[in-house]
Amino acid sequence: MNANSNQIAQTGSLPMATPSVHKCWVCSVMSECAECAFCERETCERCQRQCEGCLESFCSLCSTTNYDEKYDRTFCLDCNEEVRRSSPNRKPVTGFSQLPTPLQQPYFKQLQYNFQ
């Protein structure tokens, strides 16, 4: 504690934390890493994304790109869900029920090949 008091008196600020070098769990490169705010795994700077909603840092697997507006935006999974619910540009999510089933005739016509 006395060392920190001397540091503050001399420089006017607390000493900087030493960056930790770890293996990034996304790309497996040894680098200075920070924890993902969601999964708490060590992630390098290239694999980190900052959420535009909460401004926290997330790994590339715990964040997503939102294309609802004119410009692409990066959100954590929680903020993205909130934004999608409140967005006037929200498009309904269509599932596989919209695809033709194998029993429908047009589907079979598309799969016919001529091997002669």
PyRosetta script that sets phi, psi and omega in degrees:
from pyrosetta import init, pose_from_sequence

init()
pose = pose_from_sequence("MNANSNQIAQTGSLPMATPSVHKCWVCSVMSECAECAFCERETCERCQRQCEGCLESFCSLCSTTNYDEKYDRTFCLDCNEEVRRSSPNRKPVTGFSQLPTPLQQPYFKQLQYNFQ")
pose.set_psi(1, -40.1)
pose.set_omega(1, 179.6)
pose.set_phi(2, -64.7)
pose.set_psi(2, -35.2)
pose.set_omega(2, 178.3)
pose.set_phi(3, -64.7)
pose.set_psi(3, -40.3)
pose.set_omega(3, 177.2)
pose.set_phi(4, -66.0)
pose.set_psi(4, -37.6)
pose.set_omega(4, 178.3)
pose.set_phi(5, -64.1)
pose.set_psi(5, -41.6)
pose.set_omega(5, 177.1)
pose.set_phi(6, -64.7)
pose.set_psi(6, -40.3)
pose.set_omega(6, 179.2)
pose.set_phi(7, -62.8)
pose.set_psi(7, -43.0)
pose.set_omega(7, 179.6)
pose.set_phi(8, -64.8)
pose.set_psi(8, -41.9)
pose.set_omega(8, -179.6)
pose.set_phi(9, -64.5)
pose.set_psi(9, -37.7)
pose.set_omega(9, -177.4)
pose.set_phi(10, -79.5)
pose.set_psi(10, -43.3)
pose.set_omega(10, -173.5)
pose.set_phi(11, -109.3)
pose.set_psi(11, -16.4)
pose.set_omega(11, -178.7)
pose.set_phi(12, 84.3)
pose.set_psi(12, 7.7)
pose.set_omega(12, 179.5)
pose.set_phi(13, -149.3)
pose.set_psi(13, 164.8)
pose.set_omega(13, 176.6)
pose.set_phi(14, -74.9)
pose.set_psi(14, 154.4)
pose.set_omega(14, 177.2)
pose.set_phi(15, -65.3)
pose.set_psi(15, 146.5)
pose.set_omega(15, 179.7)
pose.set_phi(16, -73.5)
pose.set_psi(16, 145.5)
pose.set_omega(16, 175.8)
pose.set_phi(17, -72.0)
pose.set_psi(17, 142.8)
pose.set_omega(17, 178.4)
pose.set_phi(18, -74.4)
pose.set_psi(18, 126.5)
pose.set_omega(18, 179.7)
pose.set_phi(19, -63.5)
pose.set_psi(19, 143.2)
pose.set_omega(19, -178.5)
pose.set_phi(20, -96.8)
pose.set_psi(20, 134.1)
pose.set_omega(20, 178.1)
pose.set_phi(21, -99.9)
pose.set_psi(21, 119.1)
pose.set_omega(21, -179.0)
pose.set_phi(22, -136.7)
pose.set_psi(22, 172.2)
pose.set_omega(22, 173.4)
pose.set_phi(23, -87.7)
pose.set_psi(23, 120.6)
pose.set_omega(23, 179.3)
pose.set_phi(24, -63.5)
pose.set_psi(24, 131.4)
pose.set_omega(24, -176.2)
pose.set_phi(25, -78.2)
pose.set_psi(25, -14.4)
pose.set_omega(25, 178.6)
pose.set_phi(26, -86.2)
pose.set_psi(26, -52.8)
pose.set_omega(26, -174.6)
pose.set_phi(27, -106.8)
pose.set_psi(27, -5.8)
pose.set_omega(27, 177.2)
pose.set_phi(28, 65.1)
pose.set_psi(28, 25.2)
pose.set_omega(28, 177.9)
pose.set_phi(29, -96.8)
pose.set_psi(29, 136.9)
pose.set_omega(29, 174.5)
pose.set_phi(30, -73.6)
pose.set_psi(30, 122.2)
pose.set_omega(30, -174.6)
pose.set_phi(31, -162.7)
pose.set_psi(31, 170.4)
pose.set_omega(31, 171.5)
pose.set_phi(32, -68.1)
pose.set_psi(32, 126.9)
pose.set_omega(32, -173.1)
pose.set_phi(33, -125.1)
pose.set_psi(33, 159.2)
pose.set_omega(33, 173.4)
pose.set_phi(34, -131.3)
pose.set_psi(34, 158.1)
pose.set_omega(34, -179.4)
pose.set_phi(35, -78.3)
pose.set_psi(35, 140.0)
pose.set_omega(35, 170.7)
pose.set_phi(36, -70.1)
pose.set_psi(36, 136.1)
pose.set_omega(36, -178.2)
pose.set_phi(37, -69.5)
pose.set_psi(37, -16.2)
pose.set_omega(37, -178.8)
pose.set_phi(38, -98.8)
pose.set_psi(38, -59.6)
pose.set_omega(38, -175.3)
pose.set_phi(39, -93.0)
pose.set_psi(39, -11.0)
pose.set_omega(39, 177.7)
pose.set_phi(40, 64.0)
pose.set_psi(40, 21.4)
pose.set_omega(40, 175.9)
pose.set_phi(41, -89.5)
pose.set_psi(41, 152.7)
pose.set_omega(41, -179.1)
pose.set_phi(42, -73.5)
pose.set_psi(42, 128.9)
pose.set_omega(42, -175.9)
pose.set_phi(43, -134.3)
pose.set_psi(43, 135.4)
pose.set_omega(43, 179.1)
pose.set_phi(44, -75.1)
pose.set_psi(44, 169.8)
pose.set_omega(44, -176.4)
pose.set_phi(45, -61.6)
pose.set_psi(45, -36.5)
pose.set_omega(45, -179.2)
pose.set_phi(46, -68.2)
pose.set_psi(46, -28.7)
pose.set_omega(46, -177.5)
pose.set_phi(47, -96.1)
pose.set_psi(47, -2.1)
pose.set_omega(47, 179.4)
pose.set_phi(48, -86.0)
pose.set_psi(48, 147.8)
pose.set_omega(48, 175.0)
pose.set_phi(49, -133.1)
pose.set_psi(49, 139.2)
pose.set_omega(49, 177.2)
pose.set_phi(50, -98.3)
pose.set_psi(50, 127.5)
pose.set_omega(50, 179.7)
pose.set_phi(51, -72.0)
pose.set_psi(51, 131.8)
pose.set_omega(51, 178.3)
pose.set_phi(52, -76.8)
pose.set_psi(52, -12.3)
pose.set_omega(52, 178.7)
pose.set_phi(53, -86.9)
pose.set_psi(53, -59.7)
pose.set_omega(53, -176.2)
pose.set_phi(54, -100.9)
pose.set_psi(54, -7.4)
pose.set_omega(54, 177.7)
pose.set_phi(55, 64.7)
pose.set_psi(55, 18.0)
pose.set_omega(55, 176.3)
pose.set_phi(56, -89.4)
pose.set_psi(56, 164.4)
pose.set_omega(56, -177.6)
pose.set_phi(57, -97.0)
pose.set_psi(57, 130.6)
pose.set_omega(57, -178.3)
pose.set_phi(58, -130.0)
pose.set_psi(58, 155.3)
pose.set_omega(58, 174.6)
pose.set_phi(59, -73.9)
pose.set_psi(59, 167.2)
pose.set_omega(59, -176.5)
pose.set_phi(60, -68.3)
pose.set_psi(60, -16.2)
pose.set_omega(60, 178.2)
pose.set_phi(61, -90.7)
pose.set_psi(61, -19.2)
pose.set_omega(61, 178.7)
pose.set_phi(62, -102.1)
pose.set_psi(62, 12.7)
pose.set_omega(62, 177.2)
pose.set_phi(63, -132.0)
pose.set_psi(63, 164.8)
pose.set_omega(63, -178.8)
pose.set_phi(64, -145.2)
pose.set_psi(64, 155.5)
pose.set_omega(64, 177.3)
pose.set_phi(65, -95.5)
pose.set_psi(65, 129.7)
pose.set_omega(65, -179.0)
pose.set_phi(66, -103.1)
pose.set_psi(66, 125.9)
pose.set_omega(66, -176.6)
pose.set_phi(67, -107.9)
pose.set_psi(67, 17.4)
pose.set_omega(67, -176.0)
pose.set_phi(68, -69.7)
pose.set_psi(68, -26.8)
pose.set_omega(68, -176.5)
pose.set_phi(69, -104.7)
pose.set_psi(69, -174.7)
pose.set_omega(69, -179.4)
pose.set_phi(70, -63.0)
pose.set_psi(70, -39.6)
pose.set_omega(70, -179.4)
pose.set_phi(71, -110.0)
pose.set_psi(71, 146.1)
pose.set_omega(71, 177.1)
pose.set_phi(72, -67.7)
pose.set_psi(72, 138.7)
pose.set_omega(72, 179.4)
pose.set_phi(73, -129.1)
pose.set_psi(73, 147.1)
pose.set_omega(73, 179.1)
pose.set_phi(74, -104.8)
pose.set_psi(74, 130.4)
pose.set_omega(74, 178.8)
pose.set_phi(75, -133.5)
pose.set_psi(75, 153.9)
pose.set_omega(75, 168.8)
pose.set_phi(76, -71.6)
pose.set_psi(76, 169.2)
pose.set_omega(76, -175.3)
pose.set_phi(77, -63.6)
pose.set_psi(77, -37.5)
pose.set_omega(77, 179.7)
pose.set_phi(78, -68.5)
pose.set_psi(78, -48.6)
pose.set_omega(78, -179.2)
pose.set_phi(79, -65.9)
pose.set_psi(79, -35.8)
pose.set_omega(79, 178.6)
pose.set_phi(80, -62.4)
pose.set_psi(80, -40.2)
pose.set_omega(80, 178.8)
pose.set_phi(81, -64.3)
pose.set_psi(81, -41.5)
pose.set_omega(81, 177.9)
pose.set_phi(82, -63.9)
pose.set_psi(82, -43.0)
pose.set_omega(82, -179.7)
pose.set_phi(83, -65.6)
pose.set_psi(83, -41.9)
pose.set_omega(83, -179.2)
pose.set_phi(84, -64.9)
pose.set_psi(84, -36.7)
pose.set_omega(84, 179.0)
pose.set_phi(85, -66.3)
pose.set_psi(85, -35.9)
pose.set_omega(85, -174.5)
pose.set_phi(86, -96.8)
pose.set_psi(86, -1.6)
pose.set_omega(86, -175.2)
pose.set_phi(87, -78.2)
pose.set_psi(87, 129.4)
pose.set_omega(87, 175.5)
pose.set_phi(88, -71.7)
pose.set_psi(88, -19.9)
pose.set_omega(88, -179.8)
pose.set_phi(89, -89.9)
pose.set_psi(89, 8.8)
pose.set_omega(89, -175.0)
pose.set_phi(90, -63.1)
pose.set_psi(90, 130.3)
pose.set_omega(90, 177.7)
pose.set_phi(91, -102.1)
pose.set_psi(91, 141.6)
pose.set_omega(91, 179.0)
pose.set_phi(92, -65.3)
pose.set_psi(92, 142.8)
pose.set_omega(92, 179.0)
pose.set_phi(93, -82.7)
pose.set_psi(93, 124.4)
pose.set_omega(93, 178.0)
pose.set_phi(94, -102.7)
pose.set_psi(94, 139.1)
pose.set_omega(94, -179.1)
pose.set_phi(95, -101.6)
pose.set_psi(95, -164.5)
pose.set_omega(95, -178.9)
pose.set_phi(96, -72.8)
pose.set_psi(96, -10.5)
pose.set_omega(96, 180.0)
pose.set_phi(97, -65.6)
pose.set_psi(97, -18.1)
pose.set_omega(97, 179.6)
pose.set_phi(98, -81.9)
pose.set_psi(98, -15.1)
pose.set_omega(98, -179.1)
pose.set_phi(99, -79.9)
pose.set_psi(99, 150.4)
pose.set_omega(99, 178.4)
pose.set_phi(100, -67.6)
pose.set_psi(100, 143.3)
pose.set_omega(100, 177.4)
pose.set_phi(101, -82.3)
pose.set_psi(101, 158.7)
pose.set_omega(101, -178.9)
pose.set_phi(102, -61.1)
pose.set_psi(102, -20.9)
pose.set_omega(102, -178.2)
pose.set_phi(103, -82.9)
pose.set_psi(103, -10.9)
pose.set_omega(103, -179.8)
pose.set_phi(104, -78.5)
pose.set_psi(104, 136.0)
pose.set_omega(104, -174.9)
pose.set_phi(105, -58.0)
pose.set_psi(105, -45.8)
pose.set_omega(105, -178.2)
pose.set_phi(106, -59.6)
pose.set_psi(106, -30.6)
pose.set_omega(106, 178.7)
pose.set_phi(107, -63.9)
pose.set_psi(107, -44.2)
pose.set_omega(107, 179.5)
pose.set_phi(108, -67.1)
pose.set_psi(108, -34.3)
pose.set_omega(108, 178.9)
pose.set_phi(109, -64.0)
pose.set_psi(109, -33.7)
pose.set_omega(109, 179.3)
pose.set_phi(110, -70.2)
pose.set_psi(110, -27.0)
pose.set_omega(110, -175.4)
pose.set_phi(111, -90.7)
pose.set_psi(111, -5.3)
pose.set_omega(111, -179.1)
pose.set_phi(112, -76.0)
pose.set_psi(112, 129.9)
pose.set_omega(112, -179.3)
pose.set_phi(113, -121.4)
pose.set_psi(113, 151.8)
pose.set_omega(113, 177.0)
pose.set_phi(114, -106.1)
pose.set_psi(114, 109.2)
pose.set_omega(114, -176.5)
pose.set_phi(115, -103.1)
pose.set_psi(115, 24.0)
pose.set_omega(115, -178.3)
pose.set_phi(116, -84.6)
pose.dump_pdb("model.pdb")
